[in-house]
Amino acid sequence: MDFSQLNKKFAKNFNDQKAVLKKLLKGSTVNCDTCNKPLSVSLNDKDGEFIVSCGSGCTRLTLEID
């Protein structure tokens, strides 16, 4: 198994998600790649997380807060 290709794919996905988070936290509107609805950021105080999701639920990113 060639892990270098897999690592490149994971790194690209991570960097893409990081860019989306940066844009959203700056106040920019970012649309979901799947349904094209705007993504929103919410705070889950109970679990200490930021949650990024679209209205349809096809995109969901969770960022843990330390």
C-alpha positions as CSV (number, residue, x, y, z in Angstrom):
1,M,0.0,0.0,0.0
2,D,1.3,3.4,-1.0
3,F,0.8,5.7,2.0
4,S,2.3,8.8,0.3
5,Q,-0.7,9.2,-1.9
6,L,-3.1,8.7,1.0
7,N,-1.1,11.2,3.2
8,K,-1.3,13.8,0.3
9,K,-5.1,13.3,0.1
10,F,-5.5,13.8,3.9
11,A,-3.3,16.8,3.9
12,K,-5.3,18.4,1.0
13,N,-8.6,17.7,2.8
14,F,-7.2,19.2,6.0
15,N,-5.9,22.3,4.3
16,D,-9.2,22.8,2.4
17,Q,-11.2,22.5,5.7
18,K,-8.8,24.9,7.4
19,A,-9.3,27.4,4.6
20,V,-13.1,27.2,4.9
21,L,-12.9,27.8,8.7
22,K,-10.7,30.8,8.1
23,K,-13.1,32.3,5.6
24,L,-16.1,31.7,7.9
25,L,-14.5,33.1,11.0
26,K,-13.5,36.2,9.0
27,G,-17.2,36.7,8.2
28,S,-17.2,35.6,4.6
29,T,-20.0,33.6,3.1
30,V,-19.0,30.1,2.1
31,N,-21.3,27.6,0.4
32,C,-21.4,23.9,0.8
33,D,-19.7,22.0,-2.0
34,T,-22.5,19.5,-2.2
35,C,-25.8,21.4,-1.9
36,N,-24.5,25.0,-2.5
37,K,-26.3,26.3,0.7
38,P,-24.4,28.7,3.0
39,L,-22.3,27.2,5.8
40,S,-22.9,28.4,9.3
41,V,-20.8,28.3,12.5
42,S,-22.2,27.5,15.8
43,L,-20.7,27.0,19.3
44,N,-21.4,23.9,21.3
45,D,-20.5,25.1,24.9
46,K,-21.3,21.7,26.4
47,D,-18.7,19.8,24.4
48,G,-16.4,22.8,23.8
49,E,-16.6,22.7,20.0
50,F,-17.2,24.9,17.0
51,I,-19.5,23.2,14.5
52,V,-19.6,24.2,10.8
53,S,-22.6,22.9,8.9
54,C,-25.0,23.6,6.0
55,G,-28.8,23.6,6.3
56,S,-29.1,20.2,4.6
57,G,-26.6,18.5,6.8
58,C,-24.4,17.2,4.1
59,T,-21.4,19.1,5.4
60,R,-20.4,19.0,9.1
61,L,-17.0,20.0,10.4
62,T,-16.2,19.9,14.1
63,L,-13.4,21.9,15.7
64,E,-12.5,21.1,19.3
65,I,-11.6,24.0,21.5
66,D,-8.9,23.5,24.1
